[in-house]
Each structure stands twice: as C-alpha cells, then as structure tokens.
C-alpha cells in the first residue's frame, strides 16, 4: 500500500538528498551507493513501466502540458480564482459613459502530499552475483508493485482528492486551510444521474450532448482545441461496442459518440465508479497538476539491506471561478 505525508523531513536523510538532487548529483550519489548500476537499471525497469500501465488521467493531462512545477519544500500550491463583472456599452459615440468593470480575485489552493511506497533488498538477494536484478528477483522484491501502488494513488487523487480510502484512518487532504479535491468531488462540479446506458444506449448521446456538455457550456466552458475529454466506468465499457441503435447497424455506439463535435476522446478508467461518466475541458482554468517531485526511486542502506522508496510529490489543482462556474461534469447511475 502507498503512504502519504506532507512532511519531507520524515524521509530518510540519504533518500532526501536524492530527492533534492539534480541529474548530475543523482549520478554521483548512485556511484557511491552499495548497489551496482545493473541493479538500479533492473529496479527502474520494473517500477516505471508498472506506473505507465496504471496512469491514464494523469498522463492525459501531462501530455497536454497541464502541469506546473512546485518546490518540494512547499506543502501547498496556490492559484488565483477570478471573475470580471461588467457589461459592454453599445453606442454611436465613444465618449458615452460606460460601466467600469472590475476583476475580482481570491486565492485557492491544495495540499501537496508526498506519495510513496517502500521495498528492500537483502545483501543475498541482489541477483546473480554481478549486481544484476533478475525478473524473478524483481517480483520478489516488489519493485513493480511499489511503482503500481504509487501510480494508483496518483490516479485516485486526481479523481477523488485526498480521501480516507487513500490516507488510511486519517482524514487528511487539508493543509493551511486548503482541501485537496479531485475531478469528481469538487463542490462546483456539475453532478447528475445518467439514463440506463446498458439497456437504453440510444440515451447516451442525449446524456452527453444535452446534459453534460450543456452544463459546461452554460458555465462558459465551451470546448476548445480537440474538445472535451470523456472517461467512463468499466460497467459502461461493453455497451460502447454494441451496434448503434440509432443507425443502420454498420457502426458501433462508440463510433457514434466519438463523432460528436465537442468530444475529443472516450477512455475507460478502472478507478471511476463503474456506472459513472466524467466530462471536462482539458484546460488550465479547469485543472492542472502540480508536481513538487517527479516520480522516482530513491535508496538508502544499512549494513545488510538496501531500502528503496518509490515517491512523488503531487496534487491535482481542480478549479472554479468566484461564482462557482466549473468546467467539469460527473454523472452516475449509467447501468441501473
């Protein structure tokens, strides 16, 4: 299981040095470590592909440039939320008095926790004697599992914020008065009930176009670029590959939905509620990700074991305006 903390001082000192190091400093630290280069390669070859297999929403946002960097010492990230109140004047003369507009600002923010998972290698467990880590050794050492649980926590944070299901019995999620929200549970997210997509697939297009997309447009979050992103739960996946009930049988429901002008892509998320659909505009005024620490593996040792920590410092920054306008819609109940 992954752990979460907001305090970098809880990380062992040698591991902390690696977290704060640049690429050249990391290389020197590893050169002086007890583990040979071949072992490092084997561990990282297990951890990073496992994370890539899990990360979907995080990678979709990252590939669109929706990330910012924060200092690893920062426990919160902040941003401005704003509104502009005024109406344009229509007249024949430029000297006609107009309403003087004013931008209103307020601060919002989110905690930046460290998400991490540990594993270790005993001095008799490091492979074939030359420092190389063998496939079966990696499985035993849980390097792959360590990367996977950290990635799972990143996806869940992006969708649901910092909830007790992630942080154990500690409610967590609040730092300096800020709460970490996800795409599904921010107070300004548009919510609703889907029609039964499984038994009434002809309702899917209407739910999306006339309800979820309309929610976003009514809040002035019209589609930009490729359009909105749509994620669905696993219970709604199979119906996407059924014949389109509104067509002639020559194309699938998925193809009909993908042809909607406002939609960029349909994705199935294993971490969404199975009967749910999530739609949002992938722009920085709706969500971006703050990284205080990119995903990495750090190491420290005692005389007989090498200890490793897969770790990242990360938070989703889910946003709304001062009036509570939001570019996200989350509906459930699609298989009832």
Secondary structure as GFF3:
##gff-version 3
##sequence-region A 1 336
A	DSSP	beta_strand	3	5	.	.	.	ID=ss1
A	DSSP	three_ten_helix	8	10	.	.	.	ID=ss2
A	DSSP	alpha_helix	13	20	.	.	.	ID=ss3
A	DSSP	alpha_helix	23	31	.	.	.	ID=ss4
A	DSSP	alpha_helix	37	54	.	.	.	ID=ss5
A	DSSP	alpha_helix	57	63	.	.	.	ID=ss6
A	DSSP	beta_strand	67	69	.	.	.	ID=ss7
A	DSSP	beta_strand	76	85	.	.	.	ID=ss8
A	DSSP	beta_strand	102	111	.	.	.	ID=ss9
A	DSSP	beta_strand	113	122	.	.	.	ID=ss10
A	DSSP	alpha_helix	135	141	.	.	.	ID=ss11
A	DSSP	alpha_helix	143	160	.	.	.	ID=ss12
A	DSSP	alpha_helix	164	167	.	.	.	ID=ss13
A	DSSP	beta_strand	174	175	.	.	.	ID=ss14
A	DSSP	beta_strand	178	179	.	.	.	ID=ss15
A	DSSP	beta_strand	190	193	.	.	.	ID=ss16
A	DSSP	three_ten_helix	201	203	.	.	.	ID=ss17
A	DSSP	alpha_helix	204	206	.	.	.	ID=ss18
A	DSSP	pi_helix	207	212	.	.	.	ID=ss19
A	DSSP	alpha_helix	213	218	.	.	.	ID=ss20
A	DSSP	beta_strand	228	232	.	.	.	ID=ss21
A	DSSP	three_ten_helix	234	236	.	.	.	ID=ss22
A	DSSP	three_ten_helix	238	241	.	.	.	ID=ss23
A	DSSP	alpha_helix	253	258	.	.	.	ID=ss24
A	DSSP	beta_strand	263	268	.	.	.	ID=ss25
A	DSSP	beta_strand	277	280	.	.	.	ID=ss26
A	DSSP	beta_strand	287	301	.	.	.	ID=ss27
A	DSSP	beta_strand	305	318	.	.	.	ID=ss28
A	DSSP	beta_strand	328	332	.	.	.	ID=ss29
###
